[in-house]
């Protein structure tokens, strides 16, 4: 079982689940998740001879929860992660693995802090380089201006999504997780929902839930969000403008450390890029990409839906470092 530690970094305290000894591997979760999202990876990575560490990102679980939207800017969260590496690694360096929002966090930590990051792997979200446009500006043209719902636009107004998700965290987790999993039939996530709708509108609550997320798992996530609320997690989405401005200072840089990508063929994140080959997308920006794998039938919750396949790919990659 992992040992829970409190790590002081970048002016805040983060909870970390740590197991094993050896070179450091830090795992960073996405939305709406937890260190617990890596429960299937911590033990195998530790057993392979590494110090495995899964953190609660600021705003989540047992970590500090600052009260301003600006506290959740990418510049601050990447500094948090670099500080975790510094605190836990003998030589001040480590490997990063991230899923969902954790993927951009680790990609950009590797980009901006190459002194701390020796290798980096992203799950679900490929790396497409320094942005040329604010993401929300692109989404406005593609969705909002056409009257179409886009979840990240819905998340922008403080308090709106919080009220919906906090009213019943268990139902919110069940519906949101299922709708973008590999088990949900095509169309479960309604692409025709209008702008102004709520996130959970028309999302089913499956009975029973697919076996990869047990009742005990759902209990754990529910308790975490009952304690933390959703302001911090949602505020990550409210920093696209500051994130864009910050990253412009790194134009011309590439990620040169050994890298890896793992996704799923049924992940709606990749379906947001129709006709785009994720390897071709990443190749100009990841100069040492050592593998890009799409797991057949896997949805968005990559390492939870397909832990054995993900562990095999991660461990094979870690052994090459």
C-alpha positions in Angstrom: 0.0 0.0 0.0 1.2 3.5 -0.7 2.4 5.8 2.1 0.6 9.2 2.2 2.8 12.2 2.5 2.3 15.9 2.6 4.7 17.7 0.3 5.3 21.5 0.6 5.8 22.9 -2.9 5.4 26.3 -4.5 3.7 27.8 -1.4 1.1 25.1 -1.0 0.8 21.6 0.4 0.0 18.6 -1.8 -1.0 15.1 -0.8 1.0 12.3 -2.4 0.7 8.6 -2.4 4.2 7.2 -2.5 5.4 3.6 -2.8 8.7 1.9 -3.6 12.3 3.1 -4.0 14.5 4.0 -6.9 14.2 6.6 -9.7 11.1 8.8 -9.2 8.0 8.5 -11.3 5.3 11.1 -10.6 1.7 10.5 -11.8 -0.7 13.5 -12.4 -4.4 12.9 -12.7 -7.1 14.8 -14.6 -10.7 16.0 -14.2 -12.6 15.0 -12.1 -10.1 12.5 -10.6 -7.6 12.0 -7.8 -4.3 10.3 -6.9 -6.7 7.2 -6.7 -7.0 7.2 -10.5 -3.5 5.6 -10.5 -4.3 2.9 -8.0 -3.6 0.2 -10.6 -0.2 1.7 -11.6 1.4 2.6 -8.3 2.2 -1.0 -7.2 3.5 -2.3 -10.5 5.7 0.7 -11.1 7.1 0.4 -7.5 7.6 -3.3 -8.0 9.6 -2.5 -11.2 12.2 -0.6 -9.1 10.9 2.9 -9.0 9.6 5.3 -6.5 6.0 5.6 -7.6 4.2 8.8 -6.6 0.6 9.8 -7.4 -0.4 13.3 -6.3 -3.7 15.1 -5.7 -3.4 18.2 -7.9 -4.1 21.5 -6.1 -7.8 21.9 -5.5 -8.4 18.2 -5.2 -8.7 15.7 -2.3 -6.0 16.1 0.4 -4.2 18.9 -1.3 -4.6 22.6 -0.6 -7.4 24.4 -2.3 -6.6 28.1 -3.0 -9.6 30.3 -3.5 -8.9 32.3 -6.6 -9.4 31.2 -10.2 -5.9 32.5 -11.0 -4.5 30.0 -8.5 -5.1 27.2 -11.0 -3.1 28.6 -13.9 -0.8 26.1 -15.7 2.2 28.1 -14.7 1.5 27.5 -11.0 0.5 23.8 -11.3 3.6 23.0 -13.4 5.7 24.6 -10.6 3.8 22.4 -8.1 4.9 19.3 -10.0 8.5 20.5 -10.4 8.5 21.0 -6.6 7.2 17.5 -6.0 10.1 16.1 -8.0 12.6 18.3 -6.1 11.2 17.1 -2.8 11.1 13.4 -3.5 14.1 12.7 -5.8 17.6 12.3 -4.7 19.0 14.1 -7.7 16.1 16.5 -8.2 14.8 14.9 -11.4 12.0 12.5 -12.2 9.8 10.9 -14.8 6.2 12.3 -15.3 3.1 10.5 -16.4 -0.2 12.4 -16.8 -3.8 11.7 -17.9 -6.5 14.0 -19.1 -5.6 17.5 -17.7 -2.6 15.8 -16.1 -1.3 15.2 -19.6 -1.0 18.9 -20.5 0.4 19.5 -17.0 3.2 17.0 -17.5 3.8 17.9 -21.1 4.3 21.5 -20.2 6.3 20.8 -17.1 8.7 18.8 -19.3 8.8 21.7 -21.7 9.3 24.5 -19.2 11.4 22.6 -16.6 13.7 20.2 -18.5 16.1 20.5 -15.5 13.5 18.5 -13.5 12.0 16.1 -16.0 13.9 13.2 -17.5 11.1 11.7 -19.4 7.4 12.2 -19.9 4.3 10.2 -20.9 0.8 11.5 -21.7 -2.4 9.5 -21.6 -5.5 10.5 -23.6 -4.4 14.1 -24.5 -1.6 14.3 -27.2 0.9 17.2 -27.2 0.5 19.6 -30.0 3.1 22.2 -29.2 3.0 25.9 -28.1 -0.6 27.0 -28.9 -1.0 29.5 -31.8 -4.5 30.5 -30.6 -6.4 30.6 -27.3 -8.3 27.3 -27.2 -11.5 29.0 -26.1 -11.4 31.3 -29.1 -11.3 28.3 -31.4 -14.1 26.6 -29.5 -16.2 29.7 -29.7 -16.1 29.6 -33.5 -16.6 25.8 -33.7 -19.3 25.5 -31.1 -20.7 28.5 -29.3 -21.2 30.7 -32.4 -23.2 27.8 -33.9 -25.4 27.5 -30.8 -23.8 24.2 -29.8 -22.9 23.1 -26.2 -19.3 22.6 -25.3 -18.5 21.5 -21.8 -15.5 23.8 -21.3 -17.5 26.9 -22.2 -20.2 25.8 -19.7 -17.4 25.6 -17.0 -16.4 29.2 -17.5 -19.0 30.9 -15.2 -17.9 30.4 -11.6 -20.5 28.7 -9.5 -22.7 27.3 -12.3 -21.1 23.9 -12.9 -20.1 23.8 -9.2 -23.8 23.9 -8.3 -24.7 21.2 -10.7 -21.9 18.8 -9.8 -22.0 19.4 -6.0 -25.7 18.7 -5.8 -25.0 15.0 -6.1 -21.3 14.2 -6.6 -22.0 10.4 -6.9 -24.5 10.8 -9.7 -22.2 13.3 -11.4 -19.2 11.0 -11.3 -21.2 8.0 -12.5 -22.8 9.9 -15.4 -19.7 11.8 -16.6 -17.4 8.8 -16.3 -19.7 6.5 -18.1 -20.6 8.9 -20.9 -17.0 9.2 -22.2 -15.9 5.6 -21.4 -15.3 2.9 -23.9 -18.4 1.1 -22.7 -20.8 3.8 -23.6 -22.6 3.3 -26.9 -21.9 5.8 -29.7 -24.1 8.9 -29.1 -24.2 8.6 -25.3 -22.4 12.0 -25.2 -25.0 14.0 -27.0 -23.3 16.0 -29.8 -26.5 17.9 -30.5 -26.9 19.5 -27.1 -27.5 23.3 -27.4 -25.4 26.0 -25.9 -27.0 26.9 -22.5 -27.7 23.3 -21.6 -26.1 21.8 -18.4 -23.3 19.3 -18.4 -25.3 16.3 -17.1 -28.4 16.9 -19.3 -29.3 13.6 -21.1 -26.4 11.7 -19.7 -27.5 8.2 -18.4 -26.7 6.7 -15.1 -25.9 3.1 -16.0 -27.1 0.2 -13.9 -24.8 -1.5 -13.2 -21.7 0.5 -13.8 -19.0 -1.2 -16.0 -16.8 -3.5 -13.9 -13.7 -1.4 -14.2 -15.1 1.2 -11.7 -16.5 -0.6 -8.7 -18.9 0.6 -6.1 -16.0 1.1 -3.7 -14.2 3.2 -6.3 -17.2 5.4 -6.8 -17.5 5.7 -3.0 -13.9 6.9 -2.8 -14.3 9.5 -5.5 -17.7 10.7 -4.1 -16.2 11.2 -0.7 -13.2 13.1 -2.2 -15.5 15.6 -4.0 -17.9 15.9 -1.1 -14.9 17.1 0.8 -13.2 19.3 -1.8 -16.0 20.6 -3.9 -15.5 21.4 -7.6 -14.2 25.0 -7.7 -10.5 24.1 -7.9 -11.0 21.3 -10.5 -13.2 23.5 -12.7 -10.9 26.5 -12.4 -8.3 24.7 -14.3 -10.6 25.2 -17.4 -10.9 29.0 -16.5 -7.2 29.7 -17.2 -7.0 29.2 -21.0 -6.1 32.9 -21.5 -3.3 33.2 -18.9 -2.0 29.8 -20.0 -1.8 30.9 -23.6 0.0 34.1 -22.7 2.5 32.2 -20.4 3.3 29.6 -23.0 4.1 32.2 -25.7 7.4 32.8 -23.8 8.5 29.3 -24.7 8.0 29.5 -28.5 10.6 27.5 -30.4 11.1 25.0 -27.7 10.4 21.3 -28.2 10.1 18.4 -25.7 13.4 16.6 -26.2 13.2 14.0 -23.3 12.1 10.5 -24.0 8.3 10.5 -24.4 5.3 8.2 -24.8 1.7 8.6 -25.7 -1.2 6.2 -24.9 -4.8 6.7 -25.9 -7.9 4.8 -26.7 -9.7 4.3 -30.0 -13.0 5.3 -28.4 -11.7 8.3 -26.5 -13.8 11.4 -27.3 -10.7 13.6 -26.8 -9.2 12.1 -29.9 -12.6 12.3 -31.7 -12.4 16.1 -31.2 -9.5 15.8 -33.8 -11.3 14.1 -36.7 -8.9 12.9 -39.4 -5.9 13.9 -37.4 -3.2 11.3 -36.8 -2.0 11.9 -33.2 1.5 10.7 -34.0 1.8 13.1 -36.9 0.4 15.8 -34.6 3.0 15.2 -31.9 6.0 14.4 -34.0 7.3 18.0 -34.6 7.0 18.8 -30.9 8.3 15.6 -29.3 11.8 15.0 -30.7 12.3 11.7 -28.8 8.8 10.1 -29.0 9.4 6.4 -28.3 5.9 5.1 -28.8 2.3 6.1 -29.5 -0.3 3.5 -28.8 -4.1 3.5 -29.2 -5.8 0.7 -27.2 -8.7 -0.7 -29.2 -12.1 -0.1 -27.6 -10.7 2.0 -24.7 -12.4 5.2 -23.8 -11.2 8.3 -22.0 -10.3 6.8 -18.6 -7.3 5.1 -20.1 -5.4 3.7 -17.1 -8.6 2.8 -15.2 -10.4 1.1 -18.1 -7.4 -0.9 -19.3 -4.9 -1.1 -16.4 -3.1 -4.3 -17.6 -2.4 -2.9 -21.1 -1.4 0.5 -19.9 0.9 -1.0 -17.2 2.6 -3.1 -19.8 3.2 -0.1 -22.1 4.4 2.1 -19.3 6.7 -0.5 -17.8 8.2 -1.4 -21.2 8.9 2.3 -21.8 10.3 3.0 -18.3 12.7 0.1 -18.8 14.2 1.9 -21.8 15.1 5.1 -19.8 
